[in-house]
């Protein structure tokens, strides 16, 4: 009997076989398609999680490495401004003593103090009368010198403290000449050798810190740049894909720049916390360090860390993304 008008038995059997196989295949796909789809989705989800974990590990690595570099940079900035405050503290605590003549009265000495207070180079001034000088020396020596001499051997004096900008050899020369013009001033004494030694040491320390800051800036830029390049390198094909579908370079850079800013801020926060813990320990064991380490120094250090962290991560990310944007598809496989 013909099958659909087919008289040839072989053709009929072949058609039956095709129909049976098609029904079996369709039944297989209908039965197992949901399981196959679930398996494919599960594999894709695992790949996404693995990629997400890899990117998260890269972010953590970049954040920690950037924070370590920022800690070193913060230490240099902190040292520079602390050394500056330390030099100012020493200079402003150096005492210049004006010895007055024996005929100078207390009224004349106080009038001279008022005149000197108008000078721009003076920070503070103290008048020491003959009687006060005798009391201080009696307390220091344990005996009254006037008992042996028969009179007070001391003269009135004026102790001055200069502003830090004037506590150097050149300024002291013309200040010395100016003070000698007052008729009641008999002599002027100050620790010249100590002042010169302090100025020389401060200059040496400043040069060393400046060189260290430049070297550390260069090293930190290189380290953070390499870490950022590795982070962008793992997504070079995504960058190329976005470029192929017509995305502009600015649109492609934007998410990388945002992430770089966030990483820079987070790394700066970690660096500030580490430095803050060290400074707190310094204040705990050396409370007198508050004289040198002021809130101004802390604010400048924290601000420098935050600004530098954002700028260097953003700049390095911009350069790295631009490098891969300029590459052709074949070059991406060669690196």
C-alpha positions in Angstrom: 0.0 0.0 0.0 1.5 3.3 -0.9 2.5 5.7 1.9 1.4 9.3 1.1 1.5 8.3 -2.6 4.9 6.7 -2.4 5.0 3.3 -4.2 8.7 2.6 -3.3 9.0 0.5 -0.1 12.5 1.8 0.6 11.4 5.4 0.3 8.5 4.7 2.6 10.7 3.2 5.3 13.1 6.1 5.1 10.3 8.6 5.5 9.0 6.6 8.5 12.5 6.5 10.1 12.8 10.3 9.6 9.4 10.9 11.2 10.3 8.6 14.2 13.7 10.3 14.7 12.2 13.7 14.5 9.5 12.8 17.1 12.1 11.3 19.4 14.4 14.3 19.1 11.5 16.7 19.7 10.4 14.7 22.7 14.0 14.8 24.0 14.2 18.5 23.7 10.8 19.1 25.2 11.6 16.8 28.1 15.2 17.8 28.8 15.3 21.4 27.5 14.5 23.0 31.0 17.3 21.0 32.6 19.7 21.9 29.8 18.8 25.6 30.2 19.2 25.4 34.0 22.6 23.8 33.5 23.7 26.5 31.0 22.5 29.3 33.4 24.2 27.7 36.3 27.5 27.6 34.4 27.1 31.2 33.3 26.3 32.2 36.9 29.5 30.5 38.2 31.5 32.3 35.5 30.0 35.6 36.6 30.7 34.9 40.2 34.3 33.9 39.4 34.8 37.0 37.4 33.2 39.2 40.1 35.4 37.6 42.8 38.5 38.2 40.6 37.5 41.8 40.1 36.8 42.2 43.8 40.2 40.7 44.7 41.8 43.2 42.2 40.0 46.1 43.9 41.1 45.0 47.3 44.7 44.5 46.1 44.7 47.9 44.5 43.2 49.6 47.5 45.7 48.0 49.9 48.8 48.7 47.8 47.6 52.3 47.2 47.0 52.8 50.9 50.5 51.5 51.8 52.0 54.0 49.4 49.9 56.8 50.7 51.0 56.0 54.3 54.6 56.5 53.2 53.7 59.7 51.5 51.8 60.9 54.5 54.8 60.2 56.7 57.0 62.4 54.6 54.4 65.2 54.5 53.9 64.9 58.3 57.7 64.9 58.9 58.2 68.0 56.7 55.6 70.1 58.5 56.5 68.8 61.9 60.2 69.7 61.2 59.1 73.1 60.2 57.1 73.6 63.4 60.0 72.2 65.4 62.4 74.7 63.9 60.0 77.5 64.6 59.6 76.3 68.2 63.4 76.3 68.8 63.9 79.7 67.1 61.1 81.4 68.9 62.3 80.1 72.3 65.9 81.3 71.9 66.4 84.2 74.3 68.1 87.5 73.5 69.0 89.4 76.7 69.5 93.2 76.7 71.6 94.2 79.7 70.7 97.7 80.9 73.1 100.2 82.5 73.4 100.5 86.2 71.8 103.9 86.2 68.7 102.7 84.3 65.6 102.9 86.5 62.6 100.5 86.3 60.4 103.3 84.8 62.9 103.8 82.0 63.2 100.1 81.4 59.4 99.7 81.1 59.3 102.6 78.7 61.9 100.9 76.6 59.9 97.7 76.7 56.9 99.6 75.3 59.0 100.9 72.4 60.4 97.5 71.6 57.0 95.9 71.5 56.2 98.0 68.4 59.0 96.2 66.5 57.8 93.7 64.0 60.5 91.1 64.8 59.6 90.8 68.5 57.2 88.0 69.6 57.4 88.5 73.3 59.4 90.5 75.9 60.0 90.2 79.6 61.5 92.8 82.0 63.7 91.5 84.8 64.4 94.0 87.5 67.5 94.0 89.7 65.5 92.7 92.7 64.0 89.9 90.6 67.4 88.9 89.2 68.8 88.8 92.8 65.9 86.5 93.9 66.4 84.1 91.0 70.1 83.8 91.6 69.7 83.4 95.3 67.2 80.6 94.7 69.6 79.0 92.2 72.8 79.3 94.2 71.2 78.7 97.7 72.8 81.9 99.1 72.4 85.6 98.7 75.4 87.2 96.8 74.6 90.6 98.2 75.6 89.3 101.7 79.2 88.9 100.5 79.4 91.9 98.2 77.4 94.3 100.3 75.2 95.4 97.4 73.1 93.9 94.6 75.6 92.9 91.9 72.9 92.4 89.2 71.5 94.9 86.7 68.1 95.1 85.1 67.6 93.2 81.9 65.1 92.7 79.1 64.6 89.1 77.7 63.3 89.0 74.2 62.0 86.3 71.9 62.0 86.8 68.2 59.6 85.6 65.5 61.1 82.5 63.7 61.6 84.4 60.5 64.0 86.8 62.2 65.9 84.2 64.2 68.9 83.9 61.8 72.4 85.3 61.6 71.6 88.0 59.0 68.6 89.4 60.8 70.3 89.4 64.2 73.2 91.5 62.9 71.0 94.5 62.0 68.7 93.9 65.0 71.8 94.0 67.2 72.9 97.3 65.6 69.4 98.8 66.1 69.2 97.8 69.7 72.6 99.3 70.5 71.3 102.7 69.5 69.2 102.9 72.7 71.4 104.7 75.3 70.3 102.6 78.3 71.4 99.3 76.6 74.9 98.3 77.7 75.2 94.9 76.2 73.3 92.3 74.1 73.8 88.5 74.6 72.3 85.6 72.7 73.4 82.0 71.9 74.9 82.7 68.5 76.5 79.3 68.1 73.4 77.4 69.1 71.3 79.5 66.7 73.7 78.9 63.8 73.8 75.2 64.5 70.0 75.0 64.6 69.6 76.8 61.3 72.3 74.6 59.6 70.7 71.4 60.9 67.2 72.5 59.8 68.5 73.3 56.3 70.1 69.8 56.0 66.9 68.1 57.3 64.8 70.1 54.8 66.9 69.1 51.9 66.9 65.4 52.9 63.1 65.5 53.3 62.6 67.3 50.0 64.7 64.7 48.1 62.9 61.9 49.9 59.5 63.4 49.0 60.4 63.6 45.3 61.7 60.0 45.2 58.7 58.7 47.1 56.3 60.5 44.8 58.0 58.9 41.8 58.0 55.5 43.3 54.4 55.7 44.5 53.3 56.8 41.0 55.1 53.8 39.5 53.7 51.3 41.9 50.1 52.5 41.7 50.4 52.9 38.0 51.4 49.2 37.6 48.7 48.0 39.9 46.0 50.0 38.0 47.3 48.7 34.7 46.9 45.1 35.9 43.4 45.9 37.0 42.4 47.4 33.6 44.3 44.7 31.7 41.8 42.1 32.8 39.0 44.0 31.2 40.7 44.9 28.0 38.4 42.8 25.9 35.3 44.4 27.5 36.8 47.7 26.5 37.3 46.6 22.9 33.7 45.1 22.8 32.2 48.4 23.9 34.3 50.2 21.3 33.0 47.9 18.6 29.3 48.6 19.4 30.0 52.3 19.0 30.5 53.6 22.6 32.5 56.8 22.8 35.9 56.8 24.6 34.5 59.1 27.3 31.6 56.7 27.9 34.0 53.8 28.2 36.4 55.6 30.5 33.6 56.9 32.8 33.1 53.7 34.9 36.8 53.1 35.3 37.4 56.7 36.4 34.5 56.5 39.0 35.9 53.3 40.4 39.4 54.8 40.5 38.1 57.8 42.5 36.3 55.5 44.9 39.4 53.4 45.4 41.6 56.5 45.9 39.2 57.8 48.6 39.0 54.4 50.3 42.8 54.0 50.2 43.3 57.5 51.5 40.9 56.8 54.4 42.8 53.6 55.3 46.1 55.5 55.2 44.7 58.3 57.4 43.5 55.7 59.9 46.9 54.1 60.0 48.7 57.4 60.5 46.1 58.5 63.0 46.8 55.5 65.1 50.5 56.2 65.0 50.0 59.9 65.9 47.7 58.9 68.8 50.4 56.6 70.2 52.9 59.4 69.9 50.6 61.8 71.9 49.9 59.0 74.4 53.6 58.4 75.2 54.9 62.0 74.4 52.1 64.5 75.3 54.5 67.4 74.8 54.6 66.6 71.1 51.3 68.6 70.9 53.5 71.7 70.8 55.0 70.6 67.4 52.2 68.4 65.9 49.4 70.9 65.6 45.9 70.4 64.1 47.1 72.4 61.1 49.8 69.7 60.4 47.3 66.9 60.8 44.8 68.6 58.5 47.4 69.3 55.8 48.7 65.7 56.0 45.2 64.2 55.7 44.3 66.6 52.9 47.4 65.8 51.0 46.8 62.1 51.3 43.2 62.3 50.0 44.1 64.6 47.1 47.1 62.6 46.1 45.2 59.3 46.4 42.4 60.5 44.1 44.7 62.3 41.6 47.2 59.4 41.1 44.6 56.6 40.8 42.5 58.7 38.4 45.4 59.8 36.3 46.8 56.2 36.1 43.4 54.8 35.2 42.9 57.4 32.5 46.3 56.5 30.9 45.7 52.8 31.1 42.2 52.8 29.6 43.4 55.2 26.8 46.2 52.8 26.0 43.8 49.9 25.5 41.4 52.1 23.6 44.1 52.9 21.0 44.9 49.2 20.5 43.6 47.1 17.7 41.9 43.7 18.2 45.0 41.8 17.2 47.2 43.7 19.5 45.1 42.7 22.5 46.2 39.1 22.2 49.9 39.9 22.0 50.2 41.5 25.4 
